[in-house]
Structures are given as C-alpha cells and as structure tokens.
C-alpha cells in the first residue's frame, strides 16, 4: 500500500501530496489519529484529507485507515524472490508460486472495493441495456483481453477483444455513451491503448483501465483498477502481472453475473452447457 502511495505521489494535487507524505512518514500514527490532527499536521483542510483517500480509490478516510492498518500490521506473508540459474526444479516451483501468492494477498489487502464497485455497475448497466463492451490490450495484455471477452460474452452481451492497434482505434471510434471500454496494460504506457482510451472517452463511453498506479494510462480512464506488483515490466517477462489482471477480470465477471437477472441468465447458461455436451466424448 505504501508503494502504491509513492507511485501515485506525482499525480496528486499539492495539498494531497502533503497528506501522502504524512502517511509515508509514519503509517501507524496516521491510522491512529483523528482527521482534525491529520489535517493540522498536513496543513490542509479536513475535506482535503478525505479527497486524498478517494484519489487513491478508497471510499473515504475510514476505509483508507482500515486498509492501512492491515498493510502495516500484516504486510505480505511471502518474500518476493527471484529465481537463480542454479535453482533446482523444486526451488523454482516454490519461488514462482510464492511470488504469485504474495501478489494476490497484497492485492486483497489493498484493492479499492469502491473502484471495483463503480466498474461493476458500469458493466452491469451496459449488459442490461445491450450496449457494447470491448476489451483491448497489447502483447501479453491482449491475451488477457481475449479471456475477458470469453467470460463476458457468455453473459449474453455483445462484446469483442482487440489486440491490434489499428483495430483498437477504429473500434473506439465507434463507441457511444452507454458503451464500456476496458483497457488492460501492464506498463500503462502503450501509445495505441492510450489513444484508444482517449477516443472512447471523447465519444462518451465509460473507460475502465486495469494498470499500474501512477502510469499515464491510469489517469486516462473514468475508472482505474490498480494492478500494482513488484514485477518490472521493462526487465521481466510478465507472469505475476498477467495472473493479477486475470484475477481482476474474474472478479468483475463474477460480480456482474450475480447482478444480472437470474431468471434470464441461468436458463441461457444451462442451454449453452447442454449444447456443448455434444462436443465432448462421453
């Protein structure tokens, strides 16, 4: 959580930066003090303290403090360990799994349920109104976009996935108010994805971005779902980041499915499963 605050620091307003520095100086003390003390020490108003918490994707000061206490007291129960050339198969297995587990538990402690809730509502509304939902990503993130399309099209909504830059821009140009564009990026710096997100926003579509905090793309969407991890996107082949993106997509798809009309969705899914039986050996 502290790493996330550091990453977001340059993008915050000057007054909110003072609150962020107060958190980084002594997280434990920040979690214990009332809002009046926090505002006085940061030399800002009480509403600014709340705005800082919401700028990071939390519901408010209480939600921020709750997550902060969990982050400071519990930490991540596994060490992020890179593999070595002389590691045995058993060592590599443990390290790779530990890295993934650590990232998942870190996300569980830091995830903004407020931002996830906003994304779920936008997607649910698009599903209900039979609007377009499109997923885009480049390279490895394009694979995640395809998985997202596979999960959502089964809900009976018109949805596609694009990994080609030209198709992303053309498709974004066709989006309208009520449609949703979900942009998936590890680095948050891919030009084609940023261009497509900008076009979709100007057309009035809701743009949901799944990327690292502090990246240019994180500031280019209507809703930001932070996917922060210790994996360097410019040095390592993405593995933990891809698993995290897939997990976020799974959370969104599950939440949306639970909010759709069960009397329509359940028979449709059952009919789909019945038709697939002929594709399998008995």
C-alpha positions as CSV (number, residue, x, y, z in Angstrom):
1,X,0.0,0.0,0.0
2,X,2.9,2.4,0.8
3,X,4.5,1.5,-2.6
4,X,1.2,2.4,-4.2
5,X,1.1,5.8,-2.5
6,X,4.6,6.5,-3.6
7,X,3.8,5.7,-7.2
8,X,0.7,8.0,-7.1
9,X,2.5,10.9,-5.4
10,X,3.5,12.9,-8.6
11,X,-0.1,12.7,-9.9
12,X,-1.7,14.1,-6.7
13,X,-2.6,17.7,-6.1
14,X,0.0,19.7,-4.0
15,X,-2.3,19.7,-0.9
16,X,-2.9,15.9,-1.3
17,X,0.8,15.3,-1.6
18,X,1.3,16.8,1.9
19,X,-1.2,14.2,3.2
20,X,0.6,11.4,1.3
21,X,3.9,12.4,2.8
22,X,2.4,12.3,6.3
23,X,1.2,8.8,5.7
24,X,4.7,7.7,4.4
25,X,6.5,9.3,7.4
26,X,4.6,7.2,10.0
27,X,1.7,5.0,8.7
28,X,0.9,3.7,12.1
29,X,0.5,7.2,13.6
30,X,-1.6,8.2,10.6
31,X,-4.0,5.3,11.2
32,X,-4.5,6.2,14.9
33,X,-5.0,10.0,14.7
34,X,-8.4,11.7,14.1
35,X,-9.0,13.7,11.0
36,X,-8.5,17.1,12.7
37,X,-5.0,16.1,13.8
38,X,-4.2,14.8,10.3
39,X,-5.4,18.0,8.7
40,X,-3.4,20.2,11.1
41,X,-0.2,18.3,10.6
42,X,-0.6,18.3,6.8
43,X,-1.6,21.9,6.8
44,X,-4.7,21.1,4.8
45,X,-8.4,21.1,5.4
46,X,-10.4,18.1,6.6
47,X,-12.1,17.6,3.2
48,X,-8.7,17.5,1.6
49,X,-7.7,14.5,3.7
50,X,-10.8,12.7,2.5
51,X,-10.2,13.7,-1.1
52,X,-6.7,12.2,-0.8
53,X,-8.1,8.9,0.3
54,X,-10.6,8.9,-2.6
55,X,-7.9,9.9,-5.1
56,X,-6.2,6.6,-4.3
57,X,-9.5,4.7,-4.9
58,X,-10.8,4.3,-1.3
59,X,-14.3,5.0,0.0
60,X,-13.0,7.6,2.5
61,X,-10.7,8.0,5.5
62,X,-12.2,5.1,7.5
63,X,-11.7,2.7,4.6
64,X,-8.2,4.0,3.9
65,X,-7.2,3.6,7.6
66,X,-8.6,0.1,7.7
67,X,-6.6,-1.0,4.7
68,X,-3.5,0.9,6.0
69,X,-3.6,-0.9,9.4
70,X,-3.8,-4.3,7.6
71,X,-0.9,-3.4,5.3
72,X,1.3,-2.2,8.2
73,X,0.5,-4.9,10.7
74,X,0.3,-7.9,8.4
75,X,2.5,-7.0,5.5
76,X,2.9,-9.6,2.8
77,X,3.4,-13.1,4.3
78,X,5.7,-14.2,1.5
79,X,9.0,-12.7,0.2
80,X,9.3,-11.7,-3.4
81,X,12.2,-13.9,-4.5
82,X,13.7,-14.1,-8.0
83,X,14.9,-17.4,-9.3
84,X,18.6,-18.1,-9.8
85,X,20.3,-20.0,-12.6
86,X,21.4,-22.8,-10.3
87,X,18.0,-23.3,-8.6
88,X,16.6,-26.8,-8.6
89,X,13.1,-27.5,-10.1
90,X,11.7,-27.7,-6.5
91,X,13.2,-24.2,-5.7
92,X,11.8,-22.6,-8.9
93,X,8.4,-24.1,-8.2
94,X,8.3,-22.7,-4.7
95,X,9.6,-19.3,-5.7
96,X,7.2,-18.8,-8.7
97,X,4.2,-19.9,-6.6
98,X,5.3,-17.7,-3.6
99,X,5.6,-14.7,-5.9
100,X,2.1,-15.2,-7.3
101,X,0.6,-15.8,-3.8
102,X,2.3,-12.7,-2.4
103,X,1.0,-10.5,-5.2
104,X,-2.6,-11.9,-4.7
105,X,-2.6,-11.3,-0.9
106,X,-1.1,-7.8,-1.4
107,X,-3.9,-7.0,-3.8
108,X,-6.5,-8.5,-1.5
109,X,-5.4,-6.1,1.3
110,X,-5.1,-3.0,-0.9
111,X,-7.9,-3.4,-3.5
112,X,-10.3,-0.5,-3.7
113,X,-13.8,-2.0,-3.5
114,X,-15.2,1.4,-4.3
115,X,-13.4,1.5,-7.7
116,X,-14.4,-2.2,-8.4
117,X,-18.0,-1.4,-7.5
118,X,-18.1,1.5,-9.9
119,X,-16.6,-0.7,-12.7
120,X,-19.1,-3.5,-11.9
121,X,-22.1,-1.0,-12.1
122,X,-20.9,0.4,-15.4
123,X,-20.5,-3.1,-16.9
124,X,-23.8,-4.2,-15.5
125,X,-25.6,-1.2,-16.9
126,X,-24.0,-1.9,-20.3
127,X,-25.1,-5.6,-20.1
128,X,-28.7,-4.7,-19.1
129,X,-29.0,-2.1,-21.9
130,X,-27.4,-4.4,-24.5
131,X,-24.6,-1.9,-25.1
132,X,-21.1,-2.8,-26.4
133,X,-18.4,-3.9,-24.0
134,X,-14.9,-4.0,-25.6
135,X,-11.6,-5.2,-24.1
136,X,-8.3,-4.1,-25.5
137,X,-4.7,-4.9,-24.7
138,X,-1.3,-5.2,-26.4
139,X,1.1,-8.1,-26.4
140,X,0.6,-10.2,-23.3
141,X,-2.3,-8.0,-22.1
142,X,-4.0,-8.8,-25.4
143,X,-4.3,-12.4,-24.2
144,X,-6.0,-11.2,-21.0
145,X,-8.4,-9.1,-23.1
146,X,-9.4,-12.3,-25.1
147,X,-10.0,-14.1,-21.8
148,X,-12.2,-11.2,-20.6
149,X,-14.2,-11.3,-23.8
150,X,-14.7,-15.1,-23.4
151,X,-16.0,-14.6,-19.8
152,X,-18.4,-11.7,-20.7
153,X,-19.9,-12.9,-24.0
154,X,-21.4,-15.9,-22.1
155,X,-23.5,-13.4,-20.2
156,X,-25.3,-12.6,-23.4
157,X,-23.8,-9.2,-24.1
158,X,-22.2,-8.0,-27.4
159,X,-18.5,-7.9,-26.6
160,X,-15.2,-8.2,-28.5
161,X,-11.5,-8.1,-27.8
162,X,-8.8,-6.3,-29.9
163,X,-5.0,-6.6,-29.7
164,X,-4.2,-4.9,-33.0
165,X,-3.5,-1.1,-32.6
166,X,-5.4,-0.1,-35.7
167,X,-8.5,-2.1,-34.8
168,X,-8.4,-0.7,-31.3
169,X,-8.5,2.9,-32.6
170,X,-11.2,2.1,-35.2
171,X,-13.3,0.3,-32.7
172,X,-13.0,3.0,-30.1
173,X,-14.2,5.5,-32.7
174,X,-17.5,3.6,-32.9
175,X,-18.2,3.5,-29.2
176,X,-21.0,5.7,-27.8
177,X,-22.4,6.8,-24.5
178,X,-23.5,3.7,-22.5
179,X,-20.8,1.5,-24.0
180,X,-17.8,0.4,-22.0
181,X,-14.1,0.1,-23.0
182,X,-11.9,-2.0,-20.7
183,X,-8.2,-1.3,-21.3
184,X,-5.6,-3.7,-19.9
185,X,-2.0,-2.8,-19.7
186,X,1.0,-3.8,-17.6
187,X,3.1,-0.7,-18.1
188,X,0.3,1.7,-18.7
189,X,2.4,3.4,-21.3
190,X,1.4,1.8,-24.6
191,X,0.6,4.5,-27.1
192,X,-2.1,2.7,-29.0
193,X,-4.0,1.9,-25.8
194,X,-3.8,5.4,-24.6
195,X,-5.0,6.8,-27.9
196,X,-8.0,4.3,-28.0
197,X,-8.9,5.2,-24.4
198,X,-8.8,9.0,-25.2
199,X,-11.1,8.5,-28.3
200,X,-13.6,6.4,-26.4
201,X,-13.8,8.9,-23.6
202,X,-14.4,11.8,-26.0
203,X,-17.2,9.7,-27.6
204,X,-18.9,9.4,-24.2
205,X,-18.1,5.8,-23.5
206,X,-17.1,4.6,-20.0
207,X,-13.4,3.8,-20.0
208,X,-12.2,1.3,-17.3
209,X,-8.4,0.9,-17.1
210,X,-6.6,-2.0,-15.4
211,X,-3.0,-0.9,-15.0
212,X,-0.3,0.2,-12.5
213,X,-0.8,3.2,-10.3
214,X,0.9,6.4,-11.4
215,X,1.1,5.4,-15.0
216,X,-0.2,7.7,-17.8
217,X,-3.0,5.3,-18.6
218,X,-4.1,5.3,-15.0
219,X,-5.0,9.0,-15.4
220,X,-6.7,8.4,-18.8
221,X,-9.8,6.4,-17.8
222,X,-13.0,7.1,-16.0
223,X,-12.4,4.2,-13.5
224,X,-8.9,3.0,-12.5
225,X,-8.5,-0.5,-11.1
226,X,-5.0,-0.5,-9.8
227,X,-2.8,-3.6,-10.5
228,X,0.4,-3.0,-8.6
229,X,3.1,-5.7,-8.3
230,X,6.9,-6.0,-7.8
231,X,7.4,-7.3,-11.3
232,X,9.4,-4.9,-13.5
233,X,7.6,-4.6,-16.9
234,X,10.7,-3.5,-18.7
235,X,13.0,-6.3,-17.3
236,X,11.0,-9.4,-16.8
237,X,8.6,-11.5,-18.9
238,X,5.1,-10.8,-17.3
239,X,3.8,-13.6,-15.2
240,X,2.5,-12.2,-11.9
241,X,1.0,-9.2,-13.7
242,X,-0.9,-11.4,-16.1
243,X,-2.3,-13.5,-13.3
244,X,-3.3,-10.4,-11.4
245,X,-5.1,-9.0,-14.5
246,X,-6.9,-12.3,-15.0
247,X,-8.0,-12.2,-11.3
248,X,-9.4,-8.7,-11.6
249,X,-11.3,-9.7,-14.8
250,X,-12.7,-12.7,-12.9
251,X,-13.8,-10.5,-10.0
252,X,-15.6,-8.2,-12.5
253,X,-17.3,-11.0,-14.4
254,X,-18.5,-12.7,-11.2
255,X,-19.9,-9.5,-9.7
256,X,-21.7,-8.6,-12.9
257,X,-23.1,-12.1,-13.4
258,X,-24.5,-12.0,-9.8
259,X,-26.3,-8.7,-10.6
260,X,-28.0,-9.8,-13.8
261,X,-31.5,-11.2,-13.9
262,X,-31.0,-14.8,-12.8
263,X,-34.3,-15.9,-14.5
264,X,-32.8,-15.0,-17.8
265,X,-29.1,-15.7,-17.3
266,X,-29.4,-19.2,-15.7
267,X,-31.5,-20.8,-18.4
268,X,-29.2,-19.3,-21.1
269,X,-26.1,-20.7,-19.4
270,X,-27.8,-24.0,-18.9
271,X,-28.8,-24.1,-22.6
272,X,-25.2,-23.3,-23.6
273,X,-23.8,-26.1,-21.4
274,X,-26.4,-28.6,-22.9
275,X,-25.2,-27.7,-26.5
276,X,-21.6,-28.1,-25.5
277,X,-22.1,-31.7,-24.4
278,X,-22.1,-32.9,-28.0
279,X,-18.5,-31.5,-28.2
280,X,-17.2,-33.9,-25.6
281,X,-16.5,-37.6,-25.5
282,X,-18.7,-39.5,-23.0
